[in-house]
Amino acid sequence: MCKPPSLRVWSSLVFVLATGCLPDLGGWTVAPVGPDGAIVPPEGSCAPPVTCGECALPWLLASVEDLGESCGGQVWRWSLTGPDDDFCACAPLDAGGVIPRLPFAVGFVPPETVVVAAENQQVVAINANTDTALWSEPYSWQPVDVFAIEDMSGRLMVGVAGSNRGGDVQSVAFYDAAVGGAPIERAANGDLPIGLGIAGITQSPLDRRWFRALKSNDWAAADVNPWTNERFSTPTHTEGRDGFFLHTIHASYDGRFHRTVWTGERSDLPDRPSGVYRLALGDDTGDNRVPLSERCREFPDGLGYDVTCEYLHAVADPSLNTSSIAVCSHGSGERRLVRVQSFGDCYTIVEQSEVYERARISGLAIAQTSFWP
């Protein structure tokens, strides 16, 4: 009588020759494998295969536009629980199909609200635990950034920075994170002490009533209280910008480090290489100069990285202080998410076309229990 095979991995041919029996393959399926050895999601999938048993915070969030009208707008999620490749994919969010097809920016308001903004369409707040829409409001700008903030009374708000298509931030709208409603709108050049030339806005890791802004022709970061119209020069984050042209900004506090991450170019080098710039300080004082850029040079196995990246957006890695997570654009419009280590080691999280061909990753956010001390 044939016995079932042991848990030791044997060649099926050897097993057949030795026992005269076919191995029991019940419960096993054959998954297609791509050219790089990655498992290819089944045809018709719209998000990376779920690999998390429990989707624990913190999360990496990616707003994903559907250029082919097959899957609709989504937010892809990963649970970040440790260094290297110790993270897993959670179920995506689409709020029951309420998310517009082209969500451009995404943000998170603790403890459970994911917010997306789509150009000339809507701002949608989602209960991430139930994947249901909390509220939806019309939006008439090109969204640049979505960030968490509180008003002076302690009410949780969500800020949405908007621009004319391809331009600098012109307007910042503040919505009640719980109920939405008519926003409090502030003009960048007039109502707020920031003027024109604002490339990006994020939450400030120092105070939950402030935001942190990047001004491409002036300062790398400045903290602003939009309720009192004050701009704070400490910390400056404005020195040492010569040779850098910065495009995006993200900031957070992880309970130990105040982190600010930019993407941009080294304008002091002839080929103007794209890079990620990461600053992590225990008290956010002292040397606040923008550091030298980091970029993908090799895989963890030491082999040279297979593409040259233009970094479109980056966020602080909440689980590893020596890395950031970025959108890498390469080839003819292909995008992937990468974990960029300070020493040039890069781990590919997902390649968008390996999920479905007409997906486009547009923006990133981090979801954590709090962004502030």
N, C-alpha and C positions, 0 to 999 in steps of 0.2 A: 504494500500500500504506500502511496506517495505521501510524504509529509510536507507541510508548508515550509517555505524557505525561512531561514533565520533572518534576523535583522541585519546581519552582515551583508554588505553590498557585494553581490556576485554578478558575474557576467551571465546573462540568460543562457547563452550558448553552453557555457561550462556547466551550468545547473542541469540543462537538458541532457548533456552527454553523461553526466555523473549519475543521474537518477532515473533517466528515462521519462521524466515528468516535465510538463510545462509549469513555469512559476506562476503563482497566484498574483495576477496583476489587478485584482479588484480594488477599486478606490483610487487607482492611478489614472492620470490623463496625460496626454502628450501635448506640451505647450510649444508653439512655434518660437524659434529663437532667431533673433536678428543677427546681422553681420558682426556686431561687437559682443555677442554672447548674451545680450539682454533679452528677457522674455518679452515678446511682442504682445500687446493687449489684443484681445479678440476683436474681430472685425465689427464695426459699429459701436465701439466703446467711445466714451466722451471724456474720460478722466483716467488717471493712472489707477491700476488695480489696487483695491483697498488691502493693505497689509497690516493695519493696526487692529489689535483686539480691543483696545480702549484708546480713544483719541485724547490723550492727556495734554494739557498745556505744558509748555508754550507751543504755539503753532507757527509754522511758516504759511503765509497766505499769498496766493498768486491770483490776480484777476486775469481771466482768460477770455479773450474775444473770439467769437465764432465768425470767421470770414466766409464760411461756406454755407451758412444757414442750415446746418445739420444738427447741431448740439445745443445752440443757444448760449448766452453768456453764463459763465460759471466762476466760482472761486475754488481753486484747487487748494488742498490742505495737507500739511505734513506735521506730525507730532515730533518735536525735537527734544530728545531725552538724553542726549549725551554726545560725545565727540565722534569724529570720523563718520562712519556711515550708520551710526546708531540712531536712526529715525525711521518712521514708517508713514505710509500714506493713509489718510483718513478719507471718509466719504466726502465728495465735493459738495458744495453748497450752490443751489440755484433758486432758493426760496419758492419752490413749486413753479418755476418758470417765470417768475416775476422779474428777475434780473434782466436788464436789456441785453440785446445780442452783443453789444460792443462796450462792455464795462472797461473803462480805461484806468481808473484809480481805485484802490482799496485801502481800508484802514480798520482799526479795531478800537472799540470803547469798552474797557473792562466793566463788568466781568464776562459778558457773553455776546456782545453786539458787534457783528461785522457789517461794515458800511461800504457800498460800492457807488461809484459815480460814473455816468456815461455821458458822452458829449451830446449837448443839445437835447438831452432826454430826461434822465431822472437821477435822483439820489435815492438809494434803497437801503434801508436798515433791516438787518436779518438777525433773528434769534438763532445763534449758531448751534444751540443745543437741540432745536426742533426743526431747523431749516425752514422757518416760516418768516414771511415778511412782517416786520413790526409796523413800518410805515414807508410810504413812497411819496416823494415830492418832485415836481418838475425842476429841471435844471437847464440853464441856457448858455453855459460857458463850456469851454474845453477844460475838463478837470485836470489838475496837475497833481494835487496831493489831497489825501484824506487823513485827518489826525484827530486825536482825542484831546479834550481840554475841559476845564470847568469854568463856570462864571464866578463872579465874586461871592455869590451865595452858596457855592458848592454844588450847583446843579451840573450834572454831567452833560456835556455838549459834544458835538462832532463838528469840526471845521472842515470846509471844502474850499481849497484854493483853486481859482479858475482863471483862465487866460483866453485871449483871442487865439485862434488856432495857430499853434506854433510859436506864440509869443510869450512874453513875461506875464507873471501873475498880475491881474488887474483887480480882482475882487476876492474877498474872503467871506464866505457865508457860514454862519454858525446856527446849527439846528439843535433843538432839544433832542438828546439821544434817545429818550424814552418814547416821545410822541411825535417828533417831527414838527409839523406846523410851519408857519411862515418864518423864514430865517431872519436872523439879524445880519444884515449885509454891510460890509465895510469896504470902501475903496482903498486899494493899496496906496495910491498917490492922492492923499487928502485926509481920509478918515483915520488912517494908520500911519505911524511914524517910520515908514519903510520906503516910500517912494516907488519909483519905477525900477526895473532891472531885477526884480525878484524871480529867481529861478526855481525855488522850491521852499516848502514850509513843512515842518514836522512838529510833534509835541516837544516841549522843553523837558529835559530830565531833571531840572532843578525845581520847578514849581508848576503845579497842575493848572494854574490860571494863565500860564504863558504859552506862547509858541516860539519855535526857533526857526529863523529864516535864513536863506542863502541869497546873497545879492551878488550876481555874477561879476559886476564891475567894481565891487567895493569890498564887502566883508564876506568871509567864509561862513560865518554864523553869528547871529545876534538874537538875544532873547527879547521878546516883545510882550507886554501886557496889553491886549487889545481893549480891555475894559477901562483902562486909565490912560491909554495912548502914550505909554512910556516904552522906550527902548533902552535896554540895559547894556552897559559896556563891560561888565564883569560877569562871567568870563568873556573875553573879547572874541576869541576864536577868529581873530582878524589878521593876525600877524603871519609872516612867512608864507604869503600867498603868491609871491613872485614865482613865475614858472608854472603855475597851475591854472587851468581853466575848468571850473567845477560846474556840473550840470544838475545834480540831485543831492538831497540831504535826507538823512534819517537819524533820529536820536531816541534814546531810551535809557532807563536806569534798571539794572537787573538785581538790585539789592546790595550790590557791592561796587559796581563800576558805572560811572556816567559814560555813555558811549555816544559818539557821533561818527557817522559813516557818510562819505561822499562818493560820487563817481565823477570822473572828469578826464582831462587830458594833461599830459606834461607838455606845456607849450614852450618850455625851454629846450626841448629836444627836437631835432629836425624831423623825425617821423611822427611826432606828437602822439606817442602811444597812449591808449586808453587804459585807465586803471581804477582801482578802488582804494580809497584813503580812509584809514580807520584810526580813531582816537579813543582811548579808554583810560579814564582817570578815576582814582579812588575818591577824590574830593572835588574834581572839576576846577582846580586852581593850578597855578603854576604855568608851565610851558604849554600853551594852547596852540602852538603853530601847527598848521596842517602837515601831517607826516608825508614821507615819500610814498608813492603809490605801490600797491600790491596787484599782481596779476597772475594768471595761470601760466605756469611754466612746465609742470610735469604732473603726471598722475601719482597717486600714493605709492605705486610700485616702482617709481623712479623713471618710467618711460616718459618721453616728451609729450606734452599736451597736444592733442590732435587738431586744434583749431586756434586761430588768433581771434580773441574776443574784443568786441566793442561793448563796454559795460554800460547798459542803459539805466539801471537802477540797482541799488544795493541797500541792505538792511543789516543792522547789528545781529550777530549770532548770539542768541540768549543763552546757549548752552556751552559755548566755547569762546573764551576771551581772546584767542589768537586767530579768529577767522571772522569773515563776513559772508553773507549769501547774496548773490548777484544774478541779474539777468545778463547772459552773454549772448550777444548777437554775432552771428558768423555766417559765412557763405552768402547766399542771396536771400536774406530775410529769415533764415533759420534762427531759432532762439532756444537756449537751454538754461536751466537753473544750475548754478554751480556754488559749491562751498569753497571759498577762496581762503587758503591758509596764509599766514604772514610770511612763510618761507617759500611760497610759490607752489605748494602742493594743492591740487584742485580735485574735488570729487564731483562728478556729474550727478545731480539729483534726478533730472528728467530732461529729455529732449522732446520738444513739443510735437514734432511731426511723428514721433513714434507712438503718440497717443492717438491723434488723428490729424490728418494732413492739413486742414485749414484752421487749426488752432493757432492763436497768437497770444503769448504771455505779454501782458502790458505793464503791470505794476506789482509791487511786493509790499507786504506788511508783516509785522510780527504781532501775534496775539499772546499776551501774558497777563497775569493777575493785576499788575499795575505797572505803569511806566515811571512812577515817581517815588521818591523817598517817603 
